[in-house]
Amino acid sequence: MDKIVKQKYLKEKGLMAMLVLLSAFIPLSIDMYLPALPTMSEALHASSGLVNLTLTSFYMVFGIATLFWGPLSDKYGRKPVLLAGLGIYISGSILCSLANNVYFLISCRIFQAVGSGAVIAVTNAIVKDSFEDKKRETMLALIQSMAMIAPIVAPLLGAFILNYTSWKGIFLTLSLLGGLSLFLVVLYEETIENRYLGSVYGAVSRLFFVLKNRSFSTSLIIFSLMAVPLMTYVSSSAYIYVEEFGLSEQTYSFYFATNAVFSIIGPLLYLRLSKKYAYKTIVNLSLFITMASGITIYFLGTLSPIVFAVSLIPATLFGSAIRPLGVNLMFSQQNGDTGAVSSAINFSFTVFGGIGMLLTSFNIGSNIILLGGVNFLVAILNLALWRFFNNKKNILAEA
């Protein structure tokens, strides 16, 4: 029977609203100030490379920070960790708005990233605490779908803010969003049932215990690999549409937003498919479709921006469709240590996403060819791993 944690003040809908907002922290913190990067370089008298470090340093530190906050939430509870993380995030955002040189801004972004790590590490853990069985999978899909609106809205919101203020106003807006999240967290009632009673070192070391669980670590690798083609596209999309196809930045934004819409639809599609088909069938289908999409991109994607966009849609749709299934399956492989599990999931997605971003920087030729090849190779590798560990070892089982 599905369990729904009783929230006296937030209720179920309020809890979901809180989780959606917390899940959107990373795209909001990264994408909202992308339109301001050129003016920031001028205002701070810094090169574009130095200003871009405010992005990469945030992304790297966020990934590392998630490793520590999740296990700490197993010891101290979800709410104290969220309150601490949001306090750090809000302070970091305000300090970013006061920065007058790029090095101070980079330092503040690192501080902001530490707080973000707490927010993201705990969000999925709360879902695991609060819901069981199909209800948890449904909540993960809905939260992911609604959170995917953030990457679409964030650059538009950033550009809107720049019409009335400078880039510093964007960071003040982020601090206000952090304040709204803090208000919801104050109303949130603790969901963890059994806390870890050992030392802080013992709590963090539970990560290694979790990773020794073969079924969890295997599913972790399989589903985290999907972050490689996703971030390869995100980091190369502007170069593909603007440089390779010669489109304007405005037209590029339209293509990027159109593709992002299918990231929103994907989890909802999974909920429909899961009513008729077994989860293993859906994974097999999704990986086969992603392979086909990669082949189409590789051979036809260079013909025109429309052909490229249409070829990419199946990979985007089905890649996002199996993401909530993957997270739910990973949680199902481990009893307890929910915060550590959530940290491992977020860190792994960050690492593999970083690999995807790194591939773009190699300048090995057309980014379209690269993206097609990455989608195909990752899908075929995932399919091989998935079929081997299900058919031969049968260690990936839904709880």
C-alpha positions as CSV (number, residue, x, y, z in Angstrom):
1,M,0.0,0.0,0.0
2,D,1.3,3.5,-0.9
3,K,2.4,5.6,2.1
4,I,1.9,9.3,2.1
5,V,3.6,11.2,4.8
6,K,1.2,13.5,6.6
7,Q,2.3,17.2,6.4
8,K,0.3,19.3,8.8
9,Y,0.9,22.6,7.0
10,L,2.1,21.8,3.5
11,K,-0.2,18.8,2.8
12,E,0.7,16.6,-0.2
13,K,0.4,19.4,-2.8
14,G,2.4,21.8,-0.8
15,L,5.1,19.2,-0.3
16,M,5.2,18.6,-4.0
17,A,5.5,22.3,-4.7
18,M,8.4,22.5,-2.3
19,L,10.2,19.6,-4.0
20,V,9.6,21.0,-7.5
21,L,11.1,24.3,-6.5
22,L,14.1,22.6,-4.8
23,S,14.6,20.4,-7.8
24,A,14.8,23.5,-10.0
25,F,17.7,25.1,-8.1
26,I,20.5,24.0,-10.4
27,P,19.0,25.1,-13.7
28,L,17.8,28.3,-12.1
29,S,21.3,29.0,-10.6
30,I,23.1,28.3,-13.9
31,D,20.7,29.3,-16.7
32,M,19.2,32.4,-15.3
33,Y,22.3,34.5,-15.6
34,L,23.5,33.1,-19.0
35,P,22.1,36.1,-20.9
36,A,24.2,38.4,-18.6
37,L,27.6,36.8,-19.3
38,P,28.8,39.3,-21.9
39,T,27.9,42.3,-19.8
40,M,29.4,40.7,-16.7
41,S,32.8,40.4,-18.6
42,E,32.7,44.1,-19.3
43,A,31.5,45.2,-15.9
44,L,34.0,43.1,-14.0
45,H,36.9,43.9,-16.5
46,A,37.5,40.1,-16.9
47,S,37.9,37.8,-19.8
48,S,35.1,35.5,-20.9
49,G,37.1,32.5,-19.7
50,L,37.3,33.9,-16.2
51,V,33.6,34.7,-16.1
52,N,32.8,31.2,-17.4
53,L,34.6,29.9,-14.3
54,T,31.6,31.1,-12.3
55,L,29.7,28.4,-14.2
56,T,32.2,25.5,-14.1
57,S,33.3,26.1,-10.5
58,F,29.6,26.1,-9.4
59,Y,28.9,22.9,-11.2
60,M,32.0,21.1,-9.9
61,V,31.6,22.2,-6.2
62,F,27.9,21.4,-6.3
63,G,28.6,17.8,-7.4
64,I,31.2,17.3,-4.6
65,A,29.0,18.9,-2.0
66,T,26.1,16.5,-2.6
67,L,28.3,13.7,-1.4
68,F,28.4,15.0,2.1
69,W,25.0,16.6,2.6
70,G,23.0,13.4,1.9
71,P,24.7,11.2,4.5
72,L,24.5,14.1,7.0
73,S,20.7,14.2,6.5
74,D,20.6,10.5,7.5
75,K,22.1,11.5,10.8
76,Y,20.6,14.9,11.5
77,G,17.4,14.8,9.5
78,R,16.3,16.3,6.2
79,K,14.9,19.6,7.6
80,P,18.1,20.8,9.4
81,V,20.2,20.0,6.4
82,L,17.8,21.9,4.1
83,L,17.7,24.9,6.5
84,A,21.5,25.0,6.6
85,G,21.9,24.6,2.8
86,L,19.3,27.3,2.0
87,G,20.9,29.6,4.5
88,I,24.3,29.2,2.8
89,Y,22.6,29.5,-0.7
90,I,20.8,32.7,0.2
91,S,23.9,34.2,1.7
92,G,26.0,33.2,-1.3
93,S,23.5,34.7,-3.7
94,I,23.5,38.1,-1.9
95,L,27.3,38.1,-1.8
96,C,27.3,37.4,-5.6
97,S,25.2,40.5,-6.1
98,L,27.7,42.6,-4.2
99,A,30.8,41.3,-6.1
100,N,32.9,43.9,-7.8
101,N,35.6,41.6,-9.2
102,V,35.5,38.3,-10.9
103,Y,37.6,36.4,-8.3
104,F,35.3,37.4,-5.5
105,L,32.3,36.4,-7.6
106,I,33.9,33.0,-8.3
107,S,34.4,32.5,-4.5
108,C,30.7,33.5,-3.8
109,R,29.5,31.1,-6.5
110,I,31.4,28.3,-4.8
111,F,29.8,29.2,-1.5
112,Q,26.4,29.2,-3.3
113,A,27.2,25.8,-4.8
114,V,27.8,24.3,-1.4
115,G,24.3,25.3,-0.3
116,S,22.8,24.0,-3.6
117,G,24.4,20.6,-2.9
118,A,22.4,20.3,0.3
119,V,19.2,21.2,-1.5
120,I,19.5,18.7,-4.3
121,A,21.0,15.9,-2.2
122,V,18.0,15.9,0.2
123,T,15.2,16.5,-2.3
124,N,15.0,12.9,-3.7
125,A,15.6,11.5,-0.2
126,I,12.4,13.2,0.9
127,V,10.5,11.6,-1.9
128,K,11.8,8.2,-0.8
129,D,10.9,9.0,2.8
130,S,7.4,10.1,1.9
131,F,6.1,7.7,-0.7
132,E,6.2,4.0,-1.5
133,D,5.7,1.8,-4.6
134,K,4.1,3.3,-7.7
135,K,3.2,6.4,-5.8
136,R,6.9,7.3,-5.4
137,E,7.6,6.6,-9.1
138,T,4.6,8.8,-10.0
139,M,5.8,11.6,-7.8
140,L,9.4,11.4,-9.2
141,A,8.0,11.7,-12.7
142,L,5.8,14.6,-11.9
143,I,8.5,16.5,-10.0
144,Q,11.0,15.9,-12.8
145,S,8.6,17.0,-15.5
146,M,7.7,20.2,-13.7
147,A,11.3,21.0,-12.7
148,M,12.3,20.7,-16.4
149,I,10.3,23.9,-17.0
150,A,13.1,25.8,-15.2
151,P,15.8,25.4,-18.0
152,I,13.3,26.9,-20.4
153,V,12.1,29.8,-18.2
154,A,15.4,30.7,-16.5
155,P,17.2,32.4,-19.5
156,L,14.0,34.2,-20.4
157,L,13.5,35.4,-16.8
158,G,17.2,36.4,-16.7
159,A,16.8,38.4,-19.9
160,F,13.6,40.1,-18.5
161,I,15.4,41.1,-15.3
162,L,18.2,42.6,-17.4
163,N,15.7,45.0,-19.0
164,Y,15.2,46.7,-15.6
165,T,18.5,46.1,-13.7
166,S,22.0,44.8,-14.0
167,W,23.3,41.2,-13.7
168,K,23.4,41.8,-9.9
169,G,19.6,41.9,-9.9
170,I,19.6,38.3,-11.1
171,F,21.5,37.1,-8.1
172,L,19.2,39.0,-5.8
173,T,16.3,37.3,-7.5
174,L,17.9,33.9,-6.8
175,S,18.2,34.9,-3.1
176,L,14.5,35.7,-3.1
177,L,13.7,32.3,-4.6
178,G,15.9,30.8,-1.9
179,G,13.9,32.8,0.7
180,L,10.6,31.4,-0.7
181,S,12.1,27.9,-0.5
182,L,13.2,28.6,3.0
183,F,9.6,29.5,4.0
184,L,8.3,26.2,2.6
185,V,11.0,24.2,4.4
186,V,10.1,25.9,7.7
187,L,6.5,24.6,7.2
188,Y,7.8,21.1,6.1
189,E,7.7,18.5,8.8
190,E,10.5,16.0,9.1
191,T,10.1,12.8,7.1
192,I,13.0,10.6,8.1
193,E,12.0,7.8,10.4
194,N,15.2,6.1,11.5
195,R,18.3,8.3,11.8
196,Y,21.9,7.1,11.7
197,L,23.2,7.1,15.3
198,G,27.0,6.9,14.6
199,S,29.5,9.7,14.1
200,V,29.7,12.2,11.3
201,Y,32.6,10.3,9.8
202,G,30.5,7.1,10.0
203,A,27.6,8.8,8.3
204,V,29.6,10.0,5.4
205,S,31.4,6.6,5.1
206,R,28.0,5.0,4.5
207,L,28.5,6.1,0.9
208,F,31.0,3.3,0.5
209,F,28.7,0.8,2.1
210,V,25.9,1.8,-0.4
211,L,28.3,1.5,-3.4
212,K,29.2,-2.0,-2.3
213,N,25.6,-3.0,-3.0
214,R,26.1,-4.5,-6.5
215,S,22.6,-4.1,-7.7
216,F,22.6,-0.4,-6.7
217,S,26.0,0.4,-8.2
218,T,25.1,-1.4,-11.4
219,S,21.8,0.5,-11.9
220,L,23.6,3.7,-10.9
221,I,26.1,3.3,-13.7
222,I,23.4,2.4,-16.3
223,F,21.1,5.3,-15.6
224,S,23.8,7.9,-14.9
225,L,25.3,7.2,-18.3
226,M,22.3,8.9,-19.9
227,A,23.6,12.2,-18.5
228,V,26.5,12.0,-21.0
229,P,24.5,12.6,-24.3
230,L,22.2,15.0,-22.4
231,M,25.0,17.3,-21.3
232,T,26.8,16.9,-24.6
233,Y,23.8,18.4,-26.3
234,V,23.4,21.2,-23.7
235,S,27.0,22.3,-24.0
236,S,27.1,22.0,-27.8
237,S,23.7,23.2,-28.8
238,A,24.6,26.9,-29.2
239,Y,27.6,26.0,-31.4
240,I,25.4,23.6,-33.5
241,Y,22.6,26.1,-34.2
242,V,24.6,29.4,-34.3
243,E,27.9,28.3,-35.8
244,E,27.2,25.2,-37.8
245,F,23.8,26.2,-39.1
246,G,24.3,30.0,-39.0
247,L,21.1,30.8,-37.0
248,S,20.6,33.8,-34.8
249,E,20.7,33.6,-31.0
250,Q,17.0,34.2,-30.9
251,T,16.2,31.4,-33.3
252,Y,18.6,29.1,-31.4
253,S,16.6,29.8,-28.2
254,F,13.4,28.7,-30.0
255,Y,15.0,25.4,-31.0
256,F,16.4,24.8,-27.6
257,A,13.1,25.5,-25.9
258,T,11.3,23.3,-28.3
259,N,13.6,20.4,-27.5
260,A,13.2,21.1,-23.8
261,V,9.5,20.7,-24.0
262,F,10.0,17.0,-24.8
263,S,12.0,16.7,-21.6
264,I,8.9,17.7,-19.8
265,I,6.7,15.3,-21.8
266,G,9.0,12.3,-21.3
267,P,8.3,11.5,-17.6
268,L,4.5,11.9,-18.3
269,L,4.9,9.5,-21.2
270,Y,6.5,7.0,-18.9
271,L,3.5,7.2,-16.5
272,R,1.2,6.3,-19.4
273,L,3.4,3.5,-20.7
274,S,3.9,2.0,-17.2
275,K,0.2,1.3,-17.0
276,K,0.4,-1.1,-19.9
277,Y,4.0,-2.4,-20.1
278,A,6.6,-3.8,-17.7
279,Y,9.4,-1.4,-16.7
280,K,12.1,-3.7,-18.3
281,T,10.2,-3.4,-21.6
282,I,10.1,0.4,-21.4
283,V,13.8,0.6,-20.7
284,N,14.6,-1.7,-23.7
285,L,12.3,0.3,-25.9
286,S,13.8,3.6,-24.8
287,L,17.4,2.5,-25.4
288,F,16.5,1.1,-28.9
289,I,14.8,4.4,-29.8
290,T,17.8,6.4,-28.5
291,M,20.1,4.3,-30.6
292,A,18.0,4.9,-33.7
293,S,17.9,8.6,-32.9
294,G,21.7,8.7,-32.6
295,I,22.1,7.0,-36.0
296,T,19.6,9.5,-37.6
297,I,21.5,12.5,-36.1
298,Y,24.8,11.1,-37.2
299,F,23.8,10.6,-40.9
300,L,21.1,13.1,-41.5
301,G,21.5,15.8,-38.8
302,T,23.8,18.0,-40.8
303,L,21.2,18.5,-43.6
304,S,19.3,21.3,-41.9
305,P,18.4,22.6,-38.4
306,I,14.9,21.2,-38.7
307,V,16.1,17.7,-39.6
308,F,18.6,17.8,-36.7
309,A,15.9,19.0,-34.2
310,V,13.5,16.3,-35.3
311,S,16.2,13.6,-35.2
312,L,17.0,14.6,-31.6
313,I,13.5,14.6,-30.3
314,P,13.2,10.7,-29.8
315,A,16.4,10.7,-27.8
316,T,15.3,13.6,-25.6
317,L,11.8,12.2,-25.1
318,F,12.8,8.6,-24.2
319,G,15.9,9.7,-22.3
320,S,13.9,11.8,-20.0
321,A,11.1,9.2,-19.9
322,I,13.2,6.5,-18.1
323,R,14.9,9.0,-15.7
324,P,12.2,8.8,-12.9
325,L,12.1,5.0,-13.4
326,G,15.9,4.9,-13.0
327,V,15.9,6.9,-9.8
328,N,13.1,4.9,-8.3
329,L,14.8,1.6,-9.2
330,M,18.0,2.8,-7.6
331,F,16.2,3.6,-4.4
332,S,14.6,0.2,-4.5
333,Q,17.9,-1.6,-4.5
334,Q,18.9,-0.2,-1.0
335,N,17.2,-0.4,2.3
336,G,18.0,2.6,4.5
337,D,20.8,5.1,4.0
338,T,18.4,7.1,1.8
339,G,20.4,10.3,2.1
340,A,23.6,8.5,1.0
341,V,21.8,6.9,-1.9
342,S,20.5,10.3,-3.0
343,S,24.0,11.8,-2.8
344,A,25.5,9.0,-4.8
345,I,22.8,9.4,-7.5
346,N,23.2,13.1,-7.8
347,F,27.0,13.0,-7.8
348,S,27.1,10.2,-10.4
349,F,24.8,12.2,-12.7
350,T,27.0,15.3,-12.2
351,V,30.2,13.4,-13.1
352,F,28.8,11.7,-16.2
353,G,27.2,15.0,-17.2
354,G,30.6,16.6,-16.8
355,I,32.0,14.0,-19.2
356,G,29.4,15.0,-21.7
357,M,30.4,18.7,-21.4
358,L,34.1,17.8,-21.7
359,L,33.6,15.9,-24.9
360,T,32.4,19.1,-26.6
361,S,35.6,20.9,-25.7
362,F,37.8,18.5,-27.7
363,N,36.8,20.1,-31.0
364,I,37.0,16.8,-32.9
365,G,34.9,18.1,-35.8
366,S,31.2,18.6,-36.2
367,N,29.3,18.7,-32.9
368,I,26.3,17.2,-34.8
369,I,28.3,14.1,-35.7
370,L,29.7,14.0,-32.1
371,L,26.2,14.1,-30.6
372,G,24.9,11.4,-32.9
373,G,27.8,9.2,-32.1
374,V,27.5,9.8,-28.3
375,N,23.8,9.0,-28.3
376,F,24.3,5.8,-30.2
377,L,27.3,4.5,-28.3
378,V,25.9,5.3,-24.8
379,A,22.5,3.7,-25.7
380,I,24.2,0.5,-27.1
381,L,26.5,0.3,-24.0
382,N,23.5,0.8,-21.7
383,L,21.4,-1.8,-23.5
384,A,24.2,-4.3,-23.3
385,L,24.7,-3.7,-19.5
386,W,20.9,-3.7,-18.9
387,R,20.3,-6.9,-20.7
388,F,23.3,-8.7,-19.2
389,F,22.5,-7.8,-15.6
390,N,18.8,-8.6,-16.0
391,N,19.0,-11.7,-18.2
392,K,22.2,-13.3,-16.9
393,K,22.5,-12.1,-13.3
394,N,19.0,-10.8,-12.7
395,I,20.3,-8.4,-10.0
396,L,18.2,-5.5,-11.1
397,A,14.8,-6.1,-9.6
398,E,12.0,-3.7,-8.8
399,A,11.3,-3.7,-5.1
